Amino acid sequence: MKKYLLLPALLVLIAGLSFAQAEDQEKQEFFNLEITAGVPIRWSNSKTPHEFINTTDDKDKTVTANTALGIAANFNFTKRIGLALDTDFFFGTDLTGNSDPTSTANSLFGVNAFLGPVFYLVNTSLLRIPLAVGGHLYYWSSDHWSPDIAAGTWISTSDMQIGPGIYLGVQFHFNRNIYITSRTNVALGIYRIHKTEINDGTSLEEYKHSEVSISWHVKPTVGVGIKF
């Protein structure tokens, strides 16, 4: 009799251990952290007048293409649906069209953030294909020294653009905790807030302008992901 009961008991034990392991794995996969490097390509062009530098020329055109270091956090509610927060920081690139043509960008710092639900088109132990749709925020600030205005003037410019965003990615998993991720973010800037400060050493002038303006952003990314 004991021999007949031994096999069912063993099967129940194995099933229980498998269920516990699967449940533990599901808990570990709830949160993923990714460290990435990308090449953002941004373009913006609006009607913002730049009469603050004593000219009627509209010089508001910016192109940015450089390396951005990013951190992404993924919260996986189920095997198919989660929440993605993708943020990168970029530094130092050539910037034109924001001050006198003879000036250059002495410093440039920017942040690009995406937040939205993510849907896993494929989700296996070896391969994941995430598709995320959500909101996008793009901000940069720069300081310029212009020697041709008065006796020399600092011009500080900042710009923030908000709009929808989307990304499609691929994740190749080496094991349960480490994987390589590659994806491309695409975003549209719709609402824009532009701010400029002029400091000639004796006075400070501030100009603000907001508008509905279309710009676009593309960022190919590659990096390493870690599951917790």
Residue pairs with C-beta under 8 A, 6 or more apart in sequence:
25 176
28 176
28 177
28 227
28 228
29 76
29 176
29 227
30 75
30 76
30 77
30 228
31 73
31 74
31 75
31 76
31 227
31 228
32 73
32 74
32 76
32 225
32 226
32 227
32 228
33 71
33 72
33 73
33 74
33 225
33 226
33 228
34 70
34 71
34 72
34 73
34 74
34 181
34 223
34 224
34 225
34 226
35 69
35 70
35 71
35 223
35 224
35 225
35 226
36 69
36 70
36 71
36 72
36 88
36 181
36 221
36 222
36 223
36 224
37 67
37 68
37 69
37 70
37 221
37 222
37 223
38 67
38 68
38 70
38 88
38 185
38 219
38 220
38 221
38 222
38 223
39 65
39 66
39 67
39 68
39 219
39 220
40 64
40 65
40 66
40 68
40 88
40 90
40 112
40 217
40 218
40 219
41 64
41 65
41 217
41 218
41 219
42 62
42 63
42 64
42 65
42 138
42 215
42 216
42 217
43 62
43 63
43 215
43 216
43 217
44 60
44 61
44 62
44 159
44 161
44 189
44 192
44 213
44 215
45 60
45 61
45 62
45 213
45 215
46 60
46 192
46 194
46 211
46 213
46 215
47 58
47 60
47 211
47 213
48 58
48 60
48 192
48 194
48 209
48 211
48 213
49 56
49 58
49 209
50 57
50 58
50 59
50 60
50 98
50 196
52 196
52 198
52 205
52 207
53 99
53 100
53 146
53 149
53 155
53 198
54 149
59 97
59 98
60 97
60 98
60 194
61 96
61 97
62 95
62 96
62 97
62 98
62 159
63 96
64 90
64 93
64 95
64 110
64 140
65 93
66 90
66 91
66 92
66 93
67 90
68 88
68 89
68 90
68 112
68 219
69 88
69 89
69 90
70 86
70 87
70 88
70 89
70 221
70 223
71 87
71 88
72 84
72 85
72 86
72 87
72 223
72 225
73 84
73 85
74 82
74 83
74 84
74 85
74 118
74 130
75 82
75 83
75 84
76 82
77 83
79 120
79 123
80 119
80 120
80 123
81 117
81 118
81 119
81 120
82 117
82 118
82 120
82 130
83 115
83 116
83 117
83 118
84 114
84 115
84 116
84 117
84 118
84 130
84 132
84 134
84 167
85 113
85 114
85 115
86 113
86 114
86 115
86 132
86 167
86 185
87 111
87 112
87 113
87 114
88 111
88 112
88 219
88 221
89 109
89 110
89 111
90 109
90 110
90 112
90 140
91 108
91 109
91 110
92 105
92 107
92 108
93 105
93 108
94 104
94 105
95 104
95 105
95 108
95 142
98 142
98 144
98 155
98 157
98 196
99 144
99 146
99 155
99 157
100 146
100 148
100 149
102 146
102 147
102 148
103 144
103 145
103 146
103 147
103 148
103 155
104 144
105 142
105 143
105 144
106 142
106 143
106 144
106 145
107 142
107 143
108 140
108 141
108 142
109 140
109 141
109 142
110 138
110 139
110 140
110 141
111 137
111 138
111 139
111 140
112 136
112 137
112 138
112 139
112 217
112 219
113 136
113 137
113 138
114 132
114 134
114 135
114 136
114 137
114 165
114 167
114 185
114 187
115 134
115 135
116 132
116 133
116 134
116 135
116 165
117 132
117 133
117 134
118 130
118 131
118 132
119 130
119 131
119 132
119 133
120 128
120 129
120 130
120 131
121 129
121 130
121 131
122 128
122 129
123 129
125 173
125 176
126 172
126 173
127 170
127 171
127 172
127 173
128 169
128 170
128 171
128 173
128 179
129 168
129 169
129 170
129 171
130 167
130 168
130 169
130 171
130 183
131 166
131 167
131 168
131 169
132 166
132 167
132 169
133 164
133 165
133 166
134 164
134 165
134 166
135 162
135 163
135 164
135 165
136 162
136 163
136 164
136 165
136 187
136 188
136 189
136 217
137 160
137 161
137 162
138 160
138 161
138 162
138 187
138 189
138 217
139 158
139 159
139 160
139 161
140 158
140 159
141 156
141 157
141 158
141 159
142 156
142 157
142 158
143 154
143 155
143 156
143 157
144 154
144 155
144 156
144 157
145 152
145 153
145 154
145 155
146 152
146 153
146 154
146 155
149 155
149 198
149 200
150 200
151 200
151 201
152 200
152 201
153 198
153 199
153 200
153 201
154 198
154 199
154 200
155 196
155 197
155 198
156 196
156 197
156 198
156 199
157 194
157 195
157 196
157 197
158 194
158 195
158 196
159 192
159 193
159 194
159 195
160 192
160 193
161 189
161 190
161 191
161 192
161 193
161 213
161 215
162 189
162 190
162 191
162 192
163 187
163 188
163 189
163 190
163 191
164 187
164 188
164 190
165 185
165 186
165 187
165 188
165 217
166 185
166 186
166 187
167 183
167 184
167 185
167 186
168 183
168 184
169 181
169 182
169 183
169 184
169 221
170 181
170 182
170 183
171 179
171 180
171 181
171 182
171 225
172 179
172 180
172 181
173 179
174 180
176 227
177 226
177 227
178 224
178 225
178 226
178 227
179 224
179 225
179 227
180 222
180 223
180 224
180 225
181 221
181 222
181 223
181 224
181 225
182 220
182 221
182 222
182 223
183 220
183 221
184 218
184 219
184 220
184 221
185 217
185 218
185 219
185 221
186 216
186 217
186 218
187 216
187 217
188 214
188 215
188 216
188 217
189 213
189 214
189 215
189 216
189 217
190 212
190 213
190 214
191 210
191 211
191 212
191 213
192 210
192 211
192 212
192 213
192 215
193 208
193 209
193 210
194 208
194 209
194 210
194 211
195 206
195 207
195 208
195 209
196 206
196 207
196 208
197 204
197 205
197 206
197 207
198 204
198 205
198 206
198 207
199 205
